[in-house]
Amino acid sequence: MTRVIAVAGAGGPAGRAVVRRLAAGGAVVAAADADASRLDGLEAEASVVDLLDPDATRAWIDGIVAAHGRLDGVVHLVGGWRGGKGLTAEALDHWAVLEPLLVRTLQHTSLAAQASLVESGGRFVVVSAAGAGAPTAGNASYAAAKAAAEAWTLALAHAFGRADGDAAATILVVKALLDDAMRAARPDAAFDGFTHVDDLAETIAGLWDRPSAELNGERLWLTPQP
C-alpha cells in the first residue's frame, strides 16, 4: 500500500528534508506552504495554501483525499520564532505573530484531517521545542505558543483514542533544528543538542512502522532531556 502523507510548512529546511525522505520511502507526498517560491524543486504534489484560512486548509486536505482515496498522515512543520531580552510588552507583539503560525495553523490542519486519519489509522505529528516546558522571560511567547500547540495535539490524541482505532498524534521535541546551511555558515559552532533535519525526517518516516500505542499522546524527545 502506498501511503499518502500531507506535509504542512513544507518549504523550509525541515519540510524539504521530510518530503525528500518520505518520497524516497515510496509515499505520495502532498506538500503545502504559504509561499510558492519555497515549494520549487520539491518531490511532491505542491500546493500554495494559507493554513490560517480554515476553508482553504480543509479544501487542501479534502482535495488530497479525493485524488488518492485516503490520507495516511499529516506532518505539521509550520514554524516561526520571536524572542527578546526579557518579559516586556514586546512579548505581546511576538505572541500576535507566533500564535497564528504555531497554533492556529495546527488547529485548522488537524480539524481538517482528523476524520480521514481515524479512517486510515494514520499519523499526525508536530515538532515542538524543549523550551515549551522551560520558558524563560525572553522566549515567553514562543514557549507559550509551543505549549499551546502541544496541548492541542494531546487533545487530538485523546480524540484518536476515543475513536478506538490505530490513528496516533505525536509530539517530537527538539532543542533546535540544524541544517547544512547553518553548519556551513558557522563551521566552528558545536550546535550541542541540536537535531539535524535529516535525523528528524528519519524519525518521522519511522512513525508508520511503530504501533499507535507507542505513539498516541506521546512526547518523543530527539534531544537529551534537561
Biotite code that builds the C-alpha atoms (Angstrom):
import biotite.structure as struc

atoms = struc.array([
    struc.Atom([0.000, 0.000, 0.000], chain_id="A", res_id=1, res_name="MET", atom_name="CA", element="C"),
    struc.Atom([1.322, 3.418, -0.956], chain_id="A", res_id=2, res_name="THR", atom_name="CA", element="C"),
    struc.Atom([0.930, 5.885, 1.882], chain_id="A", res_id=3, res_name="ARG", atom_name="CA", element="C"),
    struc.Atom([-0.443, 9.359, 1.227], chain_id="A", res_id=4, res_name="VAL", atom_name="CA", element="C"),
    struc.Atom([1.083, 11.959, 3.549], chain_id="A", res_id=5, res_name="ILE", atom_name="CA", element="C"),
    struc.Atom([0.482, 15.692, 3.773], chain_id="A", res_id=6, res_name="ALA", atom_name="CA", element="C"),
    struc.Atom([3.318, 17.968, 4.878], chain_id="A", res_id=7, res_name="VAL", atom_name="CA", element="C"),
    struc.Atom([2.320, 21.437, 6.061], chain_id="A", res_id=8, res_name="ALA", atom_name="CA", element="C"),
    struc.Atom([5.033, 24.070, 6.035], chain_id="A", res_id=9, res_name="GLY", atom_name="CA", element="C"),
    struc.Atom([6.978, 22.016, 3.515], chain_id="A", res_id=10, res_name="ALA", atom_name="CA", element="C"),
    struc.Atom([9.144, 24.789, 2.082], chain_id="A", res_id=11, res_name="GLY", atom_name="CA", element="C"),
    struc.Atom([11.608, 25.204, 4.931], chain_id="A", res_id=12, res_name="GLY", atom_name="CA", element="C"),
    struc.Atom([14.731, 23.113, 5.582], chain_id="A", res_id=13, res_name="PRO", atom_name="CA", element="C"),
    struc.Atom([12.867, 20.650, 7.821], chain_id="A", res_id=14, res_name="ALA", atom_name="CA", element="C"),
    struc.Atom([9.975, 20.387, 5.391], chain_id="A", res_id=15, res_name="GLY", atom_name="CA", element="C"),
    struc.Atom([12.253, 19.712, 2.455], chain_id="A", res_id=16, res_name="ARG", atom_name="CA", element="C"),
    struc.Atom([14.124, 17.018, 4.373], chain_id="A", res_id=17, res_name="ALA", atom_name="CA", element="C"),
    struc.Atom([10.878, 15.340, 5.420], chain_id="A", res_id=18, res_name="VAL", atom_name="CA", element="C"),
    struc.Atom([9.392, 15.485, 1.917], chain_id="A", res_id=19, res_name="VAL", atom_name="CA", element="C"),
    struc.Atom([12.595, 14.038, 0.462], chain_id="A", res_id=20, res_name="ARG", atom_name="CA", element="C"),
    struc.Atom([12.709, 11.168, 2.977], chain_id="A", res_id=21, res_name="ARG", atom_name="CA", element="C"),
    struc.Atom([9.022, 10.283, 2.689], chain_id="A", res_id=22, res_name="LEU", atom_name="CA", element="C"),
    struc.Atom([9.161, 10.320, -1.111], chain_id="A", res_id=23, res_name="ALA", atom_name="CA", element="C"),
    struc.Atom([12.281, 8.136, -1.057], chain_id="A", res_id=24, res_name="ALA", atom_name="CA", element="C"),
    struc.Atom([10.328, 5.657, 1.063], chain_id="A", res_id=25, res_name="GLY", atom_name="CA", element="C"),
    struc.Atom([7.643, 5.408, -1.595], chain_id="A", res_id=26, res_name="GLY", atom_name="CA", element="C"),
    struc.Atom([4.991, 7.700, -0.134], chain_id="A", res_id=27, res_name="ALA", atom_name="CA", element="C"),
    struc.Atom([2.849, 10.048, -2.157], chain_id="A", res_id=28, res_name="VAL", atom_name="CA", element="C"),
    struc.Atom([3.606, 13.408, -0.564], chain_id="A", res_id=29, res_name="VAL", atom_name="CA", element="C"),
    struc.Atom([1.272, 16.397, -0.749], chain_id="A", res_id=30, res_name="ALA", atom_name="CA", element="C"),
    struc.Atom([3.250, 19.476, 0.272], chain_id="A", res_id=31, res_name="ALA", atom_name="CA", element="C"),
    struc.Atom([1.835, 22.847, 1.269], chain_id="A", res_id=32, res_name="ALA", atom_name="CA", element="C"),
    struc.Atom([3.404, 26.202, 2.002], chain_id="A", res_id=33, res_name="ASP", atom_name="CA", element="C"),
    struc.Atom([2.094, 29.753, 2.017], chain_id="A", res_id=34, res_name="ALA", atom_name="CA", element="C"),
    struc.Atom([4.944, 30.904, -0.253], chain_id="A", res_id=35, res_name="ASP", atom_name="CA", element="C"),
    struc.Atom([5.013, 29.463, -3.771], chain_id="A", res_id=36, res_name="ALA", atom_name="CA", element="C"),
    struc.Atom([8.744, 30.136, -4.198], chain_id="A", res_id=37, res_name="SER", atom_name="CA", element="C"),
    struc.Atom([9.537, 27.865, -1.241], chain_id="A", res_id=38, res_name="ARG", atom_name="CA", element="C"),
    struc.Atom([7.920, 24.904, -2.999], chain_id="A", res_id=39, res_name="LEU", atom_name="CA", element="C"),
    struc.Atom([10.264, 24.952, -6.012], chain_id="A", res_id=40, res_name="ASP", atom_name="CA", element="C"),
    struc.Atom([12.020, 21.648, -6.608], chain_id="A", res_id=41, res_name="GLY", atom_name="CA", element="C"),
    struc.Atom([10.084, 19.578, -4.087], chain_id="A", res_id=42, res_name="LEU", atom_name="CA", element="C"),
    struc.Atom([9.473, 15.924, -4.953], chain_id="A", res_id=43, res_name="GLU", atom_name="CA", element="C"),
    struc.Atom([5.816, 16.268, -4.055], chain_id="A", res_id=44, res_name="ALA", atom_name="CA", element="C"),
    struc.Atom([2.388, 17.410, -5.127], chain_id="A", res_id=45, res_name="GLU", atom_name="CA", element="C"),
    struc.Atom([2.944, 21.033, -4.165], chain_id="A", res_id=46, res_name="ALA", atom_name="CA", element="C"),
    struc.Atom([0.164, 23.450, -3.273], chain_id="A", res_id=47, res_name="SER", atom_name="CA", element="C"),
    struc.Atom([0.146, 27.041, -2.096], chain_id="A", res_id=48, res_name="VAL", atom_name="CA", element="C"),
    struc.Atom([-2.181, 27.009, 0.920], chain_id="A", res_id=49, res_name="VAL", atom_name="CA", element="C"),
    struc.Atom([-2.933, 29.649, 3.531], chain_id="A", res_id=50, res_name="ASP", atom_name="CA", element="C"),
    struc.Atom([-3.297, 27.429, 6.583], chain_id="A", res_id=51, res_name="LEU", atom_name="CA", element="C"),
    struc.Atom([-4.618, 30.413, 8.520], chain_id="A", res_id=52, res_name="LEU", atom_name="CA", element="C"),
    struc.Atom([-7.741, 30.065, 6.384], chain_id="A", res_id=53, res_name="ASP", atom_name="CA", element="C"),
    struc.Atom([-9.750, 27.092, 7.701], chain_id="A", res_id=54, res_name="PRO", atom_name="CA", element="C"),
    struc.Atom([-11.723, 26.738, 4.474], chain_id="A", res_id=55, res_name="ASP", atom_name="CA", element="C"),
    struc.Atom([-8.580, 26.722, 2.341], chain_id="A", res_id=56, res_name="ALA", atom_name="CA", element="C"),
    struc.Atom([-6.983, 24.194, 4.691], chain_id="A", res_id=57, res_name="THR", atom_name="CA", element="C"),
    struc.Atom([-9.976, 21.871, 4.510], chain_id="A", res_id=58, res_name="ARG", atom_name="CA", element="C"),
    struc.Atom([-10.098, 22.215, 0.728], chain_id="A", res_id=59, res_name="ALA", atom_name="CA", element="C"),
    struc.Atom([-6.430, 21.175, 0.549], chain_id="A", res_id=60, res_name="TRP", atom_name="CA", element="C"),
    struc.Atom([-6.972, 18.102, 2.741], chain_id="A", res_id=61, res_name="ILE", atom_name="CA", element="C"),
    struc.Atom([-10.239, 17.164, 1.026], chain_id="A", res_id=62, res_name="ASP", atom_name="CA", element="C"),
    struc.Atom([-8.529, 17.504, -2.341], chain_id="A", res_id=63, res_name="GLY", atom_name="CA", element="C"),
    struc.Atom([-5.807, 15.058, -1.294], chain_id="A", res_id=64, res_name="ILE", atom_name="CA", element="C"),
    struc.Atom([-8.393, 12.507, -0.159], chain_id="A", res_id=65, res_name="VAL", atom_name="CA", element="C"),
    struc.Atom([-10.447, 12.991, -3.324], chain_id="A", res_id=66, res_name="ALA", atom_name="CA", element="C"),
    struc.Atom([-7.381, 12.467, -5.527], chain_id="A", res_id=67, res_name="ALA", atom_name="CA", element="C"),
    struc.Atom([-5.954, 9.458, -3.715], chain_id="A", res_id=68, res_name="HIS", atom_name="CA", element="C"),
    struc.Atom([-8.835, 7.947, -1.782], chain_id="A", res_id=69, res_name="GLY", atom_name="CA", element="C"),
    struc.Atom([-7.115, 8.201, 1.573], chain_id="A", res_id=70, res_name="ARG", atom_name="CA", element="C"),
    struc.Atom([-4.868, 10.203, 3.885], chain_id="A", res_id=71, res_name="LEU", atom_name="CA", element="C"),
    struc.Atom([-2.336, 8.313, 5.984], chain_id="A", res_id=72, res_name="ASP", atom_name="CA", element="C"),
    struc.Atom([-0.555, 11.126, 7.717], chain_id="A", res_id=73, res_name="GLY", atom_name="CA", element="C"),
    struc.Atom([-0.081, 14.819, 8.369], chain_id="A", res_id=74, res_name="VAL", atom_name="CA", element="C"),
    struc.Atom([3.276, 16.316, 9.319], chain_id="A", res_id=75, res_name="VAL", atom_name="CA", element="C"),
    struc.Atom([2.881, 19.839, 10.695], chain_id="A", res_id=76, res_name="HIS", atom_name="CA", element="C"),
    struc.Atom([6.088, 21.848, 10.248], chain_id="A", res_id=77, res_name="LEU", atom_name="CA", element="C"),
    struc.Atom([4.818, 25.413, 10.171], chain_id="A", res_id=78, res_name="VAL", atom_name="CA", element="C"),
    struc.Atom([7.348, 27.308, 12.248], chain_id="A", res_id=79, res_name="GLY", atom_name="CA", element="C"),
    struc.Atom([8.433, 30.708, 13.450], chain_id="A", res_id=80, res_name="GLY", atom_name="CA", element="C"),
    struc.Atom([10.403, 32.281, 16.265], chain_id="A", res_id=81, res_name="TRP", atom_name="CA", element="C"),
    struc.Atom([10.457, 35.565, 18.124], chain_id="A", res_id=82, res_name="ARG", atom_name="CA", element="C"),
    struc.Atom([12.395, 36.367, 21.271], chain_id="A", res_id=83, res_name="GLY", atom_name="CA", element="C"),
    struc.Atom([13.683, 39.231, 23.352], chain_id="A", res_id=84, res_name="GLY", atom_name="CA", element="C"),
    struc.Atom([15.798, 40.110, 26.368], chain_id="A", res_id=85, res_name="LYS", atom_name="CA", element="C"),
    struc.Atom([13.031, 39.958, 28.950], chain_id="A", res_id=86, res_name="GLY", atom_name="CA", element="C"),
    struc.Atom([9.348, 39.760, 29.684], chain_id="A", res_id=87, res_name="LEU", atom_name="CA", element="C"),
    struc.Atom([8.161, 43.089, 28.331], chain_id="A", res_id=88, res_name="THR", atom_name="CA", element="C"),
    struc.Atom([5.260, 44.464, 26.350], chain_id="A", res_id=89, res_name="ALA", atom_name="CA", element="C"),
    struc.Atom([7.174, 43.400, 23.235], chain_id="A", res_id=90, res_name="GLU", atom_name="CA", element="C"),
    struc.Atom([6.244, 39.808, 24.107], chain_id="A", res_id=91, res_name="ALA", atom_name="CA", element="C"),
    struc.Atom([2.641, 40.598, 23.196], chain_id="A", res_id=92, res_name="LEU", atom_name="CA", element="C"),
    struc.Atom([3.753, 41.636, 19.718], chain_id="A", res_id=93, res_name="ASP", atom_name="CA", element="C"),
    struc.Atom([5.658, 38.365, 19.448], chain_id="A", res_id=94, res_name="HIS", atom_name="CA", element="C"),
    struc.Atom([2.555, 36.451, 20.549], chain_id="A", res_id=95, res_name="TRP", atom_name="CA", element="C"),
    struc.Atom([0.474, 38.150, 17.862], chain_id="A", res_id=96, res_name="ALA", atom_name="CA", element="C"),
    struc.Atom([2.883, 36.744, 15.261], chain_id="A", res_id=97, res_name="VAL", atom_name="CA", element="C"),
    struc.Atom([3.527, 33.309, 16.757], chain_id="A", res_id=98, res_name="LEU", atom_name="CA", element="C"),
    struc.Atom([0.070, 32.243, 17.885], chain_id="A", res_id=99, res_name="GLU", atom_name="CA", element="C"),
    struc.Atom([-1.381, 32.177, 14.359], chain_id="A", res_id=100, res_name="PRO", atom_name="CA", element="C"),
    struc.Atom([1.684, 30.438, 12.898], chain_id="A", res_id=101, res_name="LEU", atom_name="CA", element="C"),
    struc.Atom([2.259, 27.803, 15.554], chain_id="A", res_id=102, res_name="LEU", atom_name="CA", element="C"),
    struc.Atom([-1.228, 27.244, 16.953], chain_id="A", res_id=103, res_name="VAL", atom_name="CA", element="C"),
    struc.Atom([-3.953, 28.252, 14.546], chain_id="A", res_id=104, res_name="ARG", atom_name="CA", element="C"),
    struc.Atom([-2.402, 26.528, 11.518], chain_id="A", res_id=105, res_name="THR", atom_name="CA", element="C"),
    struc.Atom([-2.125, 23.385, 13.620], chain_id="A", res_id=106, res_name="LEU", atom_name="CA", element="C"),
    struc.Atom([-5.759, 23.636, 14.677], chain_id="A", res_id=107, res_name="GLN", atom_name="CA", element="C"),
    struc.Atom([-7.017, 24.121, 11.147], chain_id="A", res_id=108, res_name="HIS", atom_name="CA", element="C"),
    struc.Atom([-4.896, 21.280, 9.762], chain_id="A", res_id=109, res_name="THR", atom_name="CA", element="C"),
    struc.Atom([-5.792, 18.775, 12.457], chain_id="A", res_id=110, res_name="SER", atom_name="CA", element="C"),
    struc.Atom([-9.508, 19.525, 12.281], chain_id="A", res_id=111, res_name="LEU", atom_name="CA", element="C"),
    struc.Atom([-9.496, 19.119, 8.511], chain_id="A", res_id=112, res_name="ALA", atom_name="CA", element="C"),
    struc.Atom([-7.588, 15.832, 8.633], chain_id="A", res_id=113, res_name="ALA", atom_name="CA", element="C"),
    struc.Atom([-8.964, 14.193, 11.779], chain_id="A", res_id=114, res_name="GLN", atom_name="CA", element="C"),
    struc.Atom([-11.714, 12.059, 10.240], chain_id="A", res_id=115, res_name="ALA", atom_name="CA", element="C"),
    struc.Atom([-9.501, 10.824, 7.391], chain_id="A", res_id=116, res_name="SER", atom_name="CA", element="C"),
    struc.Atom([-6.706, 9.892, 9.797], chain_id="A", res_id=117, res_name="LEU", atom_name="CA", element="C"),
    struc.Atom([-9.136, 7.970, 12.003], chain_id="A", res_id=118, res_name="VAL", atom_name="CA", element="C"),
    struc.Atom([-10.343, 6.082, 8.950], chain_id="A", res_id=119, res_name="GLU", atom_name="CA", element="C"),
    struc.Atom([-6.839, 5.172, 7.765], chain_id="A", res_id=120, res_name="SER", atom_name="CA", element="C"),
    struc.Atom([-5.235, 4.644, 11.173], chain_id="A", res_id=121, res_name="GLY", atom_name="CA", element="C"),
    struc.Atom([-2.830, 7.393, 10.222], chain_id="A", res_id=122, res_name="GLY", atom_name="CA", element="C"),
    struc.Atom([-0.289, 9.563, 11.972], chain_id="A", res_id=123, res_name="ARG", atom_name="CA", element="C"),
    struc.Atom([-0.336, 13.235, 12.932], chain_id="A", res_id=124, res_name="PHE", atom_name="CA", element="C"),
    struc.Atom([2.987, 14.682, 14.031], chain_id="A", res_id=125, res_name="VAL", atom_name="CA", element="C"),
    struc.Atom([4.097, 18.111, 15.182], chain_id="A", res_id=126, res_name="VAL", atom_name="CA", element="C"),
    struc.Atom([7.565, 19.312, 16.139], chain_id="A", res_id=127, res_name="VAL", atom_name="CA", element="C"),
    struc.Atom([7.815, 21.126, 19.444], chain_id="A", res_id=128, res_name="SER", atom_name="CA", element="C"),
    struc.Atom([10.651, 22.644, 21.430], chain_id="A", res_id=129, res_name="ALA", atom_name="CA", element="C"),
    struc.Atom([12.208, 21.798, 24.751], chain_id="A", res_id=130, res_name="ALA", atom_name="CA", element="C"),
    struc.Atom([11.614, 25.423, 25.705], chain_id="A", res_id=131, res_name="GLY", atom_name="CA", element="C"),
    struc.Atom([7.859, 24.804, 25.821], chain_id="A", res_id=132, res_name="ALA", atom_name="CA", element="C"),
    struc.Atom([8.359, 23.136, 29.191], chain_id="A", res_id=133, res_name="GLY", atom_name="CA", element="C"),
    struc.Atom([11.031, 25.528, 30.428], chain_id="A", res_id=134, res_name="ALA", atom_name="CA", element="C"),
    struc.Atom([10.010, 29.044, 29.381], chain_id="A", res_id=135, res_name="PRO", atom_name="CA", element="C"),
    struc.Atom([12.271, 31.985, 30.015], chain_id="A", res_id=136, res_name="THR", atom_name="CA", element="C"),
    struc.Atom([11.436, 35.661, 30.186], chain_id="A", res_id=137, res_name="ALA", atom_name="CA", element="C"),
    struc.Atom([12.946, 36.197, 26.752], chain_id="A", res_id=138, res_name="GLY", atom_name="CA", element="C"),
    struc.Atom([11.113, 33.414, 24.971], chain_id="A", res_id=139, res_name="ASN", atom_name="CA", element="C"),
    struc.Atom([7.775, 33.614, 26.785], chain_id="A", res_id=140, res_name="ALA", atom_name="CA", element="C"),
    struc.Atom([5.626, 33.978, 23.669], chain_id="A", res_id=141, res_name="SER", atom_name="CA", element="C"),
    struc.Atom([7.426, 31.263, 21.723], chain_id="A", res_id=142, res_name="TYR", atom_name="CA", element="C"),
    struc.Atom([7.259, 28.845, 24.644], chain_id="A", res_id=143, res_name="ALA", atom_name="CA", element="C"),
    struc.Atom([3.593, 29.635, 25.263], chain_id="A", res_id=144, res_name="ALA", atom_name="CA", element="C"),
    struc.Atom([2.712, 29.071, 21.610], chain_id="A", res_id=145, res_name="ALA", atom_name="CA", element="C"),
    struc.Atom([4.597, 25.777, 21.506], chain_id="A", res_id=146, res_name="LYS", atom_name="CA", element="C"),
    struc.Atom([2.926, 24.678, 24.740], chain_id="A", res_id=147, res_name="ALA", atom_name="CA", element="C"),
    struc.Atom([-0.486, 25.524, 23.277], chain_id="A", res_id=148, res_name="ALA", atom_name="CA", element="C"),
    struc.Atom([0.333, 23.539, 20.142], chain_id="A", res_id=149, res_name="ALA", atom_name="CA", element="C"),
    struc.Atom([1.333, 20.596, 22.314], chain_id="A", res_id=150, res_name="GLU", atom_name="CA", element="C"),
    struc.Atom([-1.900, 20.808, 24.302], chain_id="A", res_id=151, res_name="ALA", atom_name="CA", element="C"),
    struc.Atom([-3.973, 20.814, 21.120], chain_id="A", res_id=152, res_name="TRP", atom_name="CA", element="C"),
    struc.Atom([-2.046, 17.812, 19.775], chain_id="A", res_id=153, res_name="THR", atom_name="CA", element="C"),
    struc.Atom([-2.606, 15.909, 23.015], chain_id="A", res_id=154, res_name="LEU", atom_name="CA", element="C"),
    struc.Atom([-6.318, 16.680, 22.728], chain_id="A", res_id=155, res_name="ALA", atom_name="CA", element="C"),
    struc.Atom([-6.231, 15.261, 19.212], chain_id="A", res_id=156, res_name="LEU", atom_name="CA", element="C"),
    struc.Atom([-4.539, 12.167, 20.609], chain_id="A", res_id=157, res_name="ALA", atom_name="CA", element="C"),
    struc.Atom([-7.372, 11.832, 23.125], chain_id="A", res_id=158, res_name="HIS", atom_name="CA", element="C"),
    struc.Atom([-9.893, 12.052, 20.295], chain_id="A", res_id=159, res_name="ALA", atom_name="CA", element="C"),
    struc.Atom([-7.992, 9.367, 18.393], chain_id="A", res_id=160, res_name="PHE", atom_name="CA", element="C"),
    struc.Atom([-8.026, 7.164, 21.472], chain_id="A", res_id=161, res_name="GLY", atom_name="CA", element="C"),
    struc.Atom([-11.763, 7.548, 21.871], chain_id="A", res_id=162, res_name="ARG", atom_name="CA", element="C"),
    struc.Atom([-12.216, 6.555, 18.227], chain_id="A", res_id=163, res_name="ALA", atom_name="CA", element="C"),
    struc.Atom([-10.721, 3.166, 19.172], chain_id="A", res_id=164, res_name="ASP", atom_name="CA", element="C"),
    struc.Atom([-8.627, 2.838, 16.032], chain_id="A", res_id=165, res_name="GLY", atom_name="CA", element="C"),
    struc.Atom([-4.959, 2.954, 15.108], chain_id="A", res_id=166, res_name="ASP", atom_name="CA", element="C"),
    struc.Atom([-4.541, 6.682, 14.498], chain_id="A", res_id=167, res_name="ALA", atom_name="CA", element="C"),
    struc.Atom([-1.885, 8.435, 16.572], chain_id="A", res_id=168, res_name="ALA", atom_name="CA", element="C"),
    struc.Atom([-0.947, 12.044, 17.294], chain_id="A", res_id=169, res_name="ALA", atom_name="CA", element="C"),
    struc.Atom([2.659, 12.503, 18.365], chain_id="A", res_id=170, res_name="THR", atom_name="CA", element="C"),
    struc.Atom([4.848, 15.375, 19.516], chain_id="A", res_id=171, res_name="ILE", atom_name="CA", element="C"),
    struc.Atom([8.549, 15.348, 18.624], chain_id="A", res_id=172, res_name="LEU", atom_name="CA", element="C"),
    struc.Atom([10.600, 17.520, 20.978], chain_id="A", res_id=173, res_name="VAL", atom_name="CA", element="C"),
    struc.Atom([13.852, 19.141, 19.910], chain_id="A", res_id=174, res_name="VAL", atom_name="CA", element="C"),
    struc.Atom([16.135, 21.744, 21.403], chain_id="A", res_id=175, res_name="LYS", atom_name="CA", element="C"),
    struc.Atom([16.526, 23.307, 17.969], chain_id="A", res_id=176, res_name="ALA", atom_name="CA", element="C"),
    struc.Atom([16.856, 22.146, 14.382], chain_id="A", res_id=177, res_name="LEU", atom_name="CA", element="C"),
    struc.Atom([20.040, 22.156, 12.342], chain_id="A", res_id=178, res_name="LEU", atom_name="CA", element="C"),
    struc.Atom([20.555, 22.061, 8.580], chain_id="A", res_id=179, res_name="ASP", atom_name="CA", element="C"),
    struc.Atom([23.579, 22.035, 6.294], chain_id="A", res_id=180, res_name="ASP", atom_name="CA", element="C"),
    struc.Atom([23.323, 25.747, 5.532], chain_id="A", res_id=181, res_name="ALA", atom_name="CA", element="C"),
    struc.Atom([23.588, 26.548, 9.230], chain_id="A", res_id=182, res_name="MET", atom_name="CA", element="C"),
    struc.Atom([26.646, 24.329, 9.542], chain_id="A", res_id=183, res_name="ARG", atom_name="CA", element="C"),
    struc.Atom([28.266, 25.947, 6.513], chain_id="A", res_id=184, res_name="ALA", atom_name="CA", element="C"),
    struc.Atom([27.628, 29.431, 7.893], chain_id="A", res_id=185, res_name="ALA", atom_name="CA", element="C"),
    struc.Atom([29.141, 28.548, 11.284], chain_id="A", res_id=186, res_name="ARG", atom_name="CA", element="C"),
    struc.Atom([31.626, 25.713, 10.713], chain_id="A", res_id=187, res_name="PRO", atom_name="CA", element="C"),
    struc.Atom([33.195, 26.079, 14.157], chain_id="A", res_id=188, res_name="ASP", atom_name="CA", element="C"),
    struc.Atom([29.928, 26.004, 16.106], chain_id="A", res_id=189, res_name="ALA", atom_name="CA", element="C"),
    struc.Atom([29.175, 22.914, 18.191], chain_id="A", res_id=190, res_name="ALA", atom_name="CA", element="C"),
    struc.Atom([25.379, 23.048, 17.884], chain_id="A", res_id=191, res_name="PHE", atom_name="CA", element="C"),
    struc.Atom([25.149, 20.939, 21.045], chain_id="A", res_id=192, res_name="ASP", atom_name="CA", element="C"),
    struc.Atom([21.829, 19.186, 21.390], chain_id="A", res_id=193, res_name="GLY", atom_name="CA", element="C"),
    struc.Atom([20.542, 20.339, 18.000], chain_id="A", res_id=194, res_name="PHE", atom_name="CA", element="C"),
    struc.Atom([18.695, 17.835, 15.800], chain_id="A", res_id=195, res_name="THR", atom_name="CA", element="C"),
    struc.Atom([19.656, 17.714, 12.132], chain_id="A", res_id=196, res_name="HIS", atom_name="CA", element="C"),
    struc.Atom([16.681, 17.959, 9.817], chain_id="A", res_id=197, res_name="VAL", atom_name="CA", element="C"),
    struc.Atom([17.693, 14.682, 8.146], chain_id="A", res_id=198, res_name="ASP", atom_name="CA", element="C"),
    struc.Atom([17.536, 12.907, 11.509], chain_id="A", res_id=199, res_name="ASP", atom_name="CA", element="C"),
    struc.Atom([14.149, 14.488, 12.160], chain_id="A", res_id=200, res_name="LEU", atom_name="CA", element="C"),
    struc.Atom([12.961, 13.242, 8.771], chain_id="A", res_id=201, res_name="ALA", atom_name="CA", element="C"),
    struc.Atom([14.181, 9.718, 9.509], chain_id="A", res_id=202, res_name="GLU", atom_name="CA", element="C"),
    struc.Atom([12.302, 9.674, 12.807], chain_id="A", res_id=203, res_name="THR", atom_name="CA", element="C"),
    struc.Atom([9.118, 10.920, 11.156], chain_id="A", res_id=204, res_name="ILE", atom_name="CA", element="C"),
    struc.Atom([9.337, 8.325, 8.383], chain_id="A", res_id=205, res_name="ALA", atom_name="CA", element="C"),
    struc.Atom([9.607, 5.598, 11.000], chain_id="A", res_id=206, res_name="GLY", atom_name="CA", element="C"),
    struc.Atom([6.395, 6.530, 12.798], chain_id="A", res_id=207, res_name="LEU", atom_name="CA", element="C"),
    struc.Atom([4.283, 4.455, 10.405], chain_id="A", res_id=208, res_name="TRP", atom_name="CA", element="C"),
    struc.Atom([6.311, 1.349, 11.335], chain_id="A", res_id=209, res_name="ASP", atom_name="CA", element="C"),
    struc.Atom([5.539, 1.678, 15.043], chain_id="A", res_id=210, res_name="ARG", atom_name="CA", element="C"),
    struc.Atom([2.287, 0.714, 16.781], chain_id="A", res_id=211, res_name="PRO", atom_name="CA", element="C"),
    struc.Atom([-0.041, 3.544, 17.701], chain_id="A", res_id=212, res_name="SER", atom_name="CA", element="C"),
    struc.Atom([0.111, 2.529, 21.375], chain_id="A", res_id=213, res_name="ALA", atom_name="CA", element="C"),
    struc.Atom([3.746, 3.696, 21.422], chain_id="A", res_id=214, res_name="GLU", atom_name="CA", element="C"),
    struc.Atom([2.937, 6.997, 19.764], chain_id="A", res_id=215, res_name="LEU", atom_name="CA", element="C"),
    struc.Atom([-0.509, 8.341, 20.540], chain_id="A", res_id=216, res_name="ASN", atom_name="CA", element="C"),
    struc.Atom([-0.314, 11.188, 23.025], chain_id="A", res_id=217, res_name="GLY", atom_name="CA", element="C"),
    struc.Atom([3.433, 10.757, 23.463], chain_id="A", res_id=218, res_name="GLU", atom_name="CA", element="C"),
    struc.Atom([6.190, 13.354, 23.558], chain_id="A", res_id=219, res_name="ARG", atom_name="CA", element="C"),
    struc.Atom([9.229, 11.791, 21.921], chain_id="A", res_id=220, res_name="LEU", atom_name="CA", element="C"),
    struc.Atom([12.484, 13.558, 22.699], chain_id="A", res_id=221, res_name="TRP", atom_name="CA", element="C"),
    struc.Atom([15.065, 13.844, 19.907], chain_id="A", res_id=222, res_name="LEU", atom_name="CA", element="C"),
    struc.Atom([17.496, 15.712, 22.138], chain_id="A", res_id=223, res_name="THR", atom_name="CA", element="C"),
    struc.Atom([18.682, 14.942, 25.679], chain_id="A", res_id=224, res_name="PRO", atom_name="CA", element="C"),
    struc.Atom([16.063, 15.933, 28.203], chain_id="A", res_id=225, res_name="GLN", atom_name="CA", element="C"),
    struc.Atom([17.059, 18.787, 30.540], chain_id="A", res_id=226, res_name="PRO", atom_name="CA", element="C"),
])
